[in-house]
């Protein structure tokens, strides 16, 4: 739901804040899940307890899932707009990190072989009425280097 807010804000700064909120929600949810898993498994090494450390390699697959399920078909265009217009003082900070994370998630969805089946499945869900119109990201199978999208109505 938060990622869809990207469509309702106007400036690159506001859009970057939305991206940051999404990344923070992903990190918070993953951290909570990892803590629960660690507690259920009896803690860390030698019984030590503490919050597990999660890195980008842990969060990117979750972010890919969030992007896919958000069905923001124009996300690549929105990300390009933010990348071009984000003030430099924000681009080097948390907002820039959030932008890069979302760009990576889109890249994974648009460029990996397994994603075409996921994209088609989301399109089928939208056509069947299981999800909102304007379903999924994709490049139409052309392999174009520029990020593009298709919309299933």
Secondary structure, DSSP 8 states (H G I E B T S, - for coil): -TGGGGGG--SHHHHHHHHHHHHHHHHHHHHHHHHHHHHHTT-SGGG--------HHHHHHHHHHHHHHHT-TTHHHHHHHHHHHS-HHHHTSHHHHHHHHHHHHHHHHHHSHHHHHHHHHHHHHHHTTSS-SS--B--TTS--SS--B----
